[in-house]
Amino acid sequence: MASQAIHSTLQKANQKLVTQYDTNQPDVSAVQEALNRDVLPLLTIELGLQDIDIAWVTEWLNDKESIFRLLRRHNFTRSFALEEIRPILIWRLHVLRPALRATHAKLLHCLPPPIADPLGRPIVLVKISSVQGFGMNLKDAVLQEVELLRLHLRHLRDIHTNERFPLQYIVLVDLQGVSIQKFVGPSSCRIQLSPSKFRKTFEFFSWLFTDVMPRYPGMLAAVFVLNYSWVHSGVWSAAKRALPSSAISRVFFPSRDQLLDYCSPATLPAEYGGSLPTLDQIEDALRSEYQTPRYPFAFSAAPGSVSSSSRSTDTKVLQGPSIKRCPSSVFLPPTSPLNPFFGYPVVASSSSPHTIRHVRRRKRDLVRTLAVLWWQKWGPRCAIGLVSLLILLVLTAPPAELKRVAISRLRRLLKR
């Protein structure tokens, strides 16, 4: 019964997702057009992007599914999605791209097509026991794997041009062999999480769910946690603090029989009760399609291996383009009379027309703009009215009062 409930829940969510994807294609196209027409030229001017940088950015901008997921995250409100995409582009250039150039051992293993769950979605496996030994390079490895997941979904879309293609993954998280000592304190007090280990675990999950997943929204349909027991409850409670409720509802803890009931033995490796070979004998779909000329600028490593020492000395190479202004670009103040979009910052260039800079529009900016407009219209009249009122008060004041005021001001001058 539990497997049927899981199947019913995931099927309803998948039907809703497919309907949203088909219905909102005009919005996706409109956002892509605005990105290529407005945002990309402005970003090129601001960051001084080269042709290879523009090509790398354009690949993501032309990924319809990624744009759709961001639109869906903002309830298909175009303006909100456009405001978020610009910082994502900068993040991809300055954070993601350097991480992709380094070489890391793999974290994920995606079963190759046509292996999929009952709803046609690829199955990804991750063994937590292999993740524990990554240390300081874990975050860069995670970034590389998540980008590979995005590229694999795009590849599946390209090869299924005339039929339905998957929009999400099913992830199997295997806790077998996880060393609880990584997360607990000394043997005498293993009932509780060590404060330092708890903090590091919480910080990693916070980084994953606040910095990474919002930039790759909606890629995971469900997460099946395998070989879960009470000894893992502390780590799960730490993860739940960083997870939104919508994500928690997509996490399941099936037994082996329930997993086989949902996925069927023909789609699972032998170590999970399936009829496929063991996982190490199955091709990894994430690493079989992307060493091609299509994405040479995304995953091309530097000559030789990138070590931790060379990474610190070659930061200029790995950090992407530096932020520099093109001499031909001029920033117009929001309230400049020359600004055709009064109230918003604009870049003027000799080679391109004025373009709205897509930044977060704060309430104080709106109040400031309205105050400037009000003063431009009513300010002179208010000034004349205040001067007239002051003159009237002076003329109508009693002579004794005027004399007292004059004497008090004279005394102040003498004291100085």
N, C-alpha and C positions, 0 to 999 in steps of 0.2 A: 504493500500500500504506500510505503514511503517513497519508493521509486516512481510510482504513478503520480503522486503529488508533486514531486520534483519535475517530472516531465510536463505535467499540466501547467505548472507555474512558469516554466521556461518557454513553453509553447505560446502562452498568452503574451508574454513579454516580447517574444520574437515576432509574432504577428503584428503587434503594435509598432515595433521598430520598422518593419518592412513597409507598413502603411505610411508611416511618417516619412520614410525615405522617398517613396514614390510621390507623395503629395507635395513635398517641399523642394523638389528639384528646381523650380523657378527661383526660389530664394537662394539656393546654393549657387546657381549660375550668376545671379545678381551680385552676390558677395564676392565671388571670384573675379567678376568684371571690375568691381570697385577696387579690389586688392591690386590687380594688375595695372589699373589705370591711375590710381591715386597713391596707394600706400607704398608700393614697390619703388616708383620713381622718387618719392620723398625719402625713403630709406636709403636709396642709392646715393642721394645728395648728402644726407646727414652722415653716413658712415663711410663714404668714399669707396663703395663696393666695386670690386673688379668684375670682369665678365664671368669668371669661374664662381665667384660668390653669388652673382645674380642667377646663374644657372642652378646652383644648389638650392637657393631660396625658391626659385620658380617651380622646381620639382614638387616641393611641398604645397605651394599655392595651387598647383594644378591637380592635387589629390582631392577629388570630389568627396570621398568618404571622410577624410579628415575635416574638411570644412563643414560637412553635414553634421559630424559629431559635435563640433564646437557650436554650431547653430542650435542643435538640439539641447545642448547644455544650457543655453540662454533662452529656451522656450521659443526658438526661431525668431528672435528679435534681432534684426540685422545690425542695428547700431551698436548693441551690446557686444555682439560677436566681433564686429570690426574693431571696437576699442580693445578687446582682449588679444586679437590676432597680432597687432603690431608689437607688443612686448614679447609675445611668443616667438616672433621672427628674430628679434634681438637675442632672446635666450637661446634659440637654436644656433645662431652664429657664434655666440661668445661662450656658451656653456656646453651645448650638445656636440657641436662639431669637433672641438678638441678631444672630447671623450671618445668619439668615434675613430679618431686617428690612432689611438693607442690599441695595443693588442691585449685581449683578456681571454681567459678561459671561459667557456660557455656556462651559463646558468640555466638556460631553458632548452628543451628538446621538443620540437614540434613534429608530430607525426605527419608524414607526407600524404598528399592527396592520392587517391580519393578517400583515405581514412578520415572519418568525421563522426560527429555525434548524430543522433537521429534527426536533428534539424539542419544538418549540413555544415556545421561549424567545425573548424580545425581544432584538434586536441593538443594542448601544450602540457608538458610535464616538467615539474621542477622538484628536485630532491634537495630538501633543506640541509641535509648532512653535507652536501658538496658546497653549499653557500657559506657555511660557517668558517671556512678556511680562507676567505678572500681578504679579510682585514681592511686596510685603508683603500684598496681599489674597488671595493664592493659597489660604491655609488656609480663610478664610471662604467663598470660592467653592467649594472642595471640599465643605465641610459642606453648603452649599445644594444642590449637585448630588446628593450621596448621599441627602439627605432626599427630593429629587424622585424618585430611583430607588425608594425605599420606597413613596412615595405612588402611583407609577405601577403597581407590582405590586399594591397594594391596589385600585386602580381596575380592573385587569384581572380581579381576583377578583370584584369586584362585578358586572361585566358578564357574567361566565361563571358564573352561579349554579348552573346545572344541568349543567355540563360541566367537564372538567379545565381548570385554569388554571395558568399558569407560576408557579414559585416562585423562579426565578433568572434571571440574565441571561447572555448571551454578550457579551464586550467585545472589540472590535477596537481595538488601540492602534497608531496609524500614526506611525512614526518618520520619514516622509518630510519633508525640509527641516529637520530638527533641527540647530541650530547647535551643533556640538561645542565651539566656543569658549566656550559658556556653562559647560562643565564642565571645561575644561582651562586650563592656565596660558599663559604667553607662547608665541609662535610657535616660539621656540627650544627649548622643552621640552614639546612637546605629546604626547610619548610617554606621559607620566604625568598623572594628574589633579592639578590644583592642590590643595594641602592644604585651603585655605579653601573652595573649591568642592566638594571631596569631602566635607568636613564638613557643609556646608549641604545637599548632596544626601542624605547619610546621615541627617541630622537630620529632613529632610522625610519620607523614607520611614519612619523610625522613628516619627514622629508619626502618619503615615497608618496604619501597621500595628499600632501599640500603643495609640493613643488613639481612632482613628475606627473602624476595621474591627471591633474587638471589640464595639462598640456597634451594629454592623450586620452581624452574622455571617451567613455562608452565602448572601449575595445573588448572588455571582458563581460561575457554574458553570465557566467557563473564560475565560482571557485569551489572545487570539491577537495576537502581536506581529508587525506587518507592516513590511516594508522594513528589516529588521534586518541590520546588517553588523558587521564586526569593530570599527569605530570606536565602536560603542555598548557594547562589552563592559565597559568600565570602569563605566558607570552601572549595567549589569545586575549586575555583581559587588557594587556597593554596595547595590542593592536586595535581593539574595539574603541579605545579612547580617541584614536586618530581617525577612525572610519566613520563616515556618515551613515545614517540609518538605511539609506537606499542601498549602500554597498553591503552592509551587514545582512540584509535580506537575501542577497545573492550568494552567500557563503553557506555551504552544506557540509555535513559530516557523515557521509554514507558509509555503511559497512561494505565489505567486498561483494557480498551478494547483491546489495542495492546498486552498487556501481555497475556490476555485470548486467543487472536488470535494465539499467538506463542505457548504457553504451553498447551492450552486446559484446560477447567474447571476440568477435572478428575485428574489433576496433581497439583492442587493448593488448599491450605487451604481455609476455608470459608471466612476468613477476607480479602482475596484477590480476592473474586468473584468466587472461585472454588467450587466444589461439595464435597471436602474432609471435615472432621471435622475441628474444629479450631486447630491452631498450637499446643496449649498446650495439646491437646488430641491425637496428632500423635506421634508415637515412633520416637526417635532421633537415627538415624542409627550410628552416631559417638560414641554413648555410649552404644551400645548393643552387640558389638562383641569383645571387647578388654580387658575385665576383665577375661581373660582365661590364662591358663598356657603358651600359645605361647609367650606372651609378658609380663611376670611378672616383668622383670627387667627394662621395659620402663616406666610403670605407677604405680609401687608399691609405695605407700606413706609410709612415716616413721610412726612408731607406734604413734597413736594419731594424732592430727591435727598439721600442721606446721604453727605456728604463726610467726608474724614478729619478736618477740623477740627471739624465739628459732632459727629462721633462721640466726640471726646475731651471735649467740653463737655456732651454729653448722656448720659453713662455711666449715670446713674440711670435714664433711660428705657430704655436698650438692654440693661441687665444683668438684667432680669427682677426679680421680687420679691425684696426684701431679706430676710435671715434674721432673723426676729423672733418672739418667743414670744407666744402669746395669753395674756392675763392669767388666763384660766380654766384654763390647763393647768399641771399640776404634774408634775415629774419625780420618780419614786420611785427611790431607790437600789436597785441590784440585790439587796442583802441586807437591805432594809427588811422588817420584819414585816408591813407593809401590802401588800407586793408579792405579788400572786397568782402571779406567774411568777418564783419566787425564783431569783436568779442572773443575770437578764437585765434590762436597763433597760426601764422602762415609763413611758408617759405616761398620767396620769389626767386626765380632763376631765369637766366637769359635764354636757357634752352628748353624750358617747360613752363606752362602757365601756372598761375597761383593754385596751390593745392592745400586743402584743409589737412592740418596735422592731426591725425587721429590719436588723441590723448584722452584721459579720463576728465570729463567736464564736471568740475566740482561745484557745489552750491555757492561757495563764496565767490567763485568766478562769475556766476550768474548774477549774484547780488551786486558785485562790483561793476559789471557791465551795465546793469539797470540803473545804478547810481550815476554812472558817467552820462548815460543817455538823458536821465532826468535833469542833471545839472546843465548839460548843454542846451536843453530847451528852456528850463525855468531859472537857471542860475543867475543870469543878468537881471531878470525881473526881481528876483528875491533880493539881490544886492541893492538895487535901486530902492526897493521897499524898505529895507533895513536902514539905509542912509536917510531916507525921508522921515522915518519914524524917529531917528535920533535927533534930526534938526527940529522936528515938531516938539519933542520933549524939551529941548533947550529953549525954544522960543516961548513955550507955555509955562516954563518953570518960574516960581516967584523969585523976585530979585534977591531976597535974603538967602534963599536956597542956592542961587547961582554964586553969591558972594562966599558962602560957606564952602562950596565945592572948590572955588578958585583958591581960597586961602589954604585949604587942605592940600591941594596939588602944589601950591607954592612951597609949603613946608617940606613936602617930600623932595622937591627939587633942591632946597637948601640943605637938607640932610645928606644928600648925595655929594 
